[in-house]
Amino acid sequence: MPLGVKKIVAQHPHAKPEATKNSPAPQCHASSRERRQAYIRQYRAFLDEYRVSSREWLNGLFNVEFPLFCFRPPLIYATRGEPSIVPT
């Protein structure tokens, strides 16, 4: 329900709303349930592929292919005598 110009101008600029909705945001906005489920399936497949590639990359296999449109995890080097913090 729109407030209108008079009510908006009458509000204090730093005022907070009395009540807000606290529902979680959807994973995606889709036009149908089928499209939403297809998105979730594709995203989970992307994550699975990324996790496998990431694990191999961090274990030293640098010719591994990553999924499109993602970043490789950073390599973390330890100095002599200190344990590496790269997960195994």
Residue frames as qw, qx, qy, qz and C-alpha x, y, z in Angstrom:
[[0.000, 0.891, 0.454, 0.000, 0.00, 0.00, 0.00],
 [0.434, 0.436, -0.024, 0.788, 1.66, 3.23, -1.13],
 [0.313, -0.483, -0.468, 0.671, 2.07, 5.93, 1.49],
 [0.187, 0.902, 0.326, 0.211, 1.71, 8.99, -0.68],
 [0.427, 0.547, -0.169, 0.700, 3.86, 12.10, -0.84],
 [0.352, -0.743, 0.114, -0.558, 2.50, 13.80, 2.33],
 [0.886, -0.456, 0.064, -0.062, 3.15, 10.77, 4.56],
 [0.849, 0.182, -0.081, 0.490, 6.60, 10.19, 3.11],
 [0.231, 0.636, -0.151, 0.720, 7.63, 13.83, 3.61],
 [0.547, -0.698, 0.074, -0.456, 6.20, 13.79, 7.16],
 [0.946, -0.229, -0.153, 0.173, 8.45, 10.88, 8.20],
 [0.344, -0.834, 0.395, 0.175, 11.71, 11.49, 10.00],
 [0.609, 0.618, -0.478, -0.138, 14.59, 10.52, 7.67],
 [0.163, 0.420, -0.857, 0.249, 16.27, 8.31, 10.27],
 [0.715, -0.145, 0.372, -0.574, 13.13, 6.59, 11.53],
 [0.010, 0.173, -0.975, -0.142, 12.99, 2.78, 11.45],
 [0.593, -0.209, -0.508, -0.588, 9.94, 0.74, 10.54],
 [0.611, -0.397, 0.426, -0.537, 7.96, -0.66, 13.46],
 [0.811, -0.043, 0.578, -0.075, 7.75, -4.14, 11.94],
 [0.329, 0.572, -0.603, -0.449, 9.51, -5.85, 9.05],
 [0.975, 0.104, -0.064, -0.184, 9.25, -9.21, 7.37],
 [0.275, -0.667, 0.692, 0.038, 12.10, -11.50, 8.37],
 [0.941, 0.190, 0.269, -0.081, 11.68, -14.27, 5.85],
 [0.536, -0.359, 0.541, 0.540, 14.74, -15.67, 4.10],
 [0.372, 0.594, -0.333, -0.631, 15.40, -14.59, 0.53],
 [0.939, 0.248, 0.201, -0.130, 14.64, -17.20, -2.12],
 [0.670, -0.243, 0.492, 0.500, 17.56, -18.98, -3.82],
 [0.148, 0.011, 0.522, 0.840, 16.34, -17.56, -7.10],
 [0.464, 0.432, 0.276, -0.722, 13.34, -15.79, -8.55],
 [0.103, -0.005, 0.877, 0.469, 11.75, -18.06, -11.13],
 [0.475, 0.006, -0.226, -0.851, 8.53, -17.98, -13.08],
 [0.864, -0.135, -0.303, -0.379, 7.59, -21.55, -12.16],
 [0.762, -0.507, 0.388, -0.111, 8.39, -24.28, -9.68],
 [0.935, 0.228, 0.160, 0.218, 9.99, -26.40, -12.42],
 [0.463, 0.748, -0.175, 0.442, 12.40, -23.62, -13.37],
 [0.376, -0.776, 0.382, -0.332, 13.30, -23.03, -9.73],
 [0.898, -0.259, 0.355, -0.002, 14.02, -26.73, -9.24],
 [0.817, 0.478, 0.038, 0.320, 16.07, -26.81, -12.46],
 [0.127, 0.853, -0.301, 0.407, 18.13, -23.86, -11.22],
 [0.619, -0.622, 0.425, -0.223, 18.76, -25.57, -7.88],
 [0.960, 0.053, 0.241, 0.131, 19.82, -28.81, -9.62],
 [0.633, 0.656, -0.077, 0.403, 22.21, -26.93, -11.91],
 [0.127, -0.846, 0.347, -0.385, 23.66, -24.91, -9.03],
 [0.802, -0.445, 0.386, -0.098, 24.26, -28.03, -6.94],
 [0.909, 0.287, 0.140, 0.269, 25.99, -29.70, -9.91],
 [0.328, 0.818, -0.202, 0.428, 28.16, -26.58, -10.30],
 [0.443, -0.747, 0.399, -0.294, 29.09, -26.71, -6.60],
 [0.941, -0.158, 0.295, 0.053, 29.94, -30.41, -6.77],
 [0.771, 0.508, 0.026, 0.383, 32.19, -29.84, -9.79],
 [0.070, 0.861, -0.264, 0.428, 33.81, -26.79, -8.16],
 [0.668, -0.627, 0.359, -0.179, 34.53, -28.66, -4.92],
 [0.948, 0.049, 0.225, 0.222, 36.20, -31.56, -6.75],
 [0.581, 0.661, -0.037, 0.474, 38.30, -29.22, -8.90],
 [0.199, -0.870, 0.245, -0.378, 39.16, -27.06, -5.92],
 [0.831, -0.466, 0.303, -0.004, 40.36, -30.02, -3.86],
 [0.876, 0.243, 0.165, 0.383, 42.59, -31.22, -6.71],
 [0.303, 0.824, -0.078, 0.472, 43.94, -27.68, -7.27],
 [0.411, -0.807, 0.308, -0.293, 44.83, -27.28, -3.59],
 [0.885, -0.286, 0.352, 0.102, 46.54, -30.67, -3.64],
 [0.320, -0.562, 0.537, 0.542, 48.85, -29.57, -6.46],
 [0.489, 0.344, 0.716, 0.362, 47.09, -30.68, -9.65],
 [0.017, 0.562, 0.020, -0.826, 47.31, -27.37, -11.51],
 [0.112, 0.074, -0.675, -0.726, 46.01, -28.58, -14.88],
 [0.117, 0.442, 0.864, -0.211, 42.54, -29.30, -13.48],
 [0.064, -0.380, -0.436, -0.813, 39.60, -27.66, -15.24],
 [0.094, 0.274, 0.590, -0.753, 37.21, -25.54, -13.21],
 [0.265, 0.679, 0.684, 0.014, 33.56, -24.89, -14.04],
 [0.249, 0.522, 0.257, 0.774, 32.88, -21.81, -16.14],
 [0.208, -0.736, -0.106, -0.635, 32.42, -18.47, -14.37],
 [0.748, -0.649, -0.124, 0.061, 34.18, -19.34, -11.11],
 [0.072, 0.847, -0.483, 0.210, 37.42, -18.37, -9.40],
 [0.759, 0.089, -0.589, 0.263, 40.13, -20.78, -8.40],
 [0.624, -0.765, -0.133, 0.085, 40.80, -20.86, -4.66],
 [0.109, 0.888, -0.421, 0.150, 43.95, -19.03, -3.57],
 [0.839, 0.079, -0.441, 0.310, 47.10, -21.04, -2.96],
 [0.448, -0.858, 0.168, -0.186, 48.44, -20.52, 0.54],
 [0.706, 0.383, -0.476, 0.359, 52.16, -20.97, 1.05],
 [0.696, -0.712, -0.035, 0.085, 53.89, -21.60, 4.36],
 [0.155, 0.834, -0.512, 0.137, 57.36, -20.41, 5.24],
 [0.601, 0.258, -0.734, 0.182, 60.05, -22.89, 6.13],
 [0.177, 0.059, -0.796, 0.576, 59.36, -24.70, 9.37],
 [0.435, 0.114, 0.373, -0.811, 55.71, -23.71, 9.60],
 [0.396, 0.281, 0.874, 0.023, 52.86, -26.05, 8.75],
 [0.078, -0.142, -0.528, -0.834, 50.92, -25.31, 5.59],
 [0.371, 0.256, 0.542, -0.709, 47.33, -24.22, 6.08],
 [0.486, 0.179, -0.555, -0.651, 46.20, -25.72, 2.77],
 [0.779, -0.106, 0.421, -0.452, 43.44, -28.24, 3.58],
 [0.004, 0.294, -0.920, -0.260, 44.08, -31.85, 2.60]]
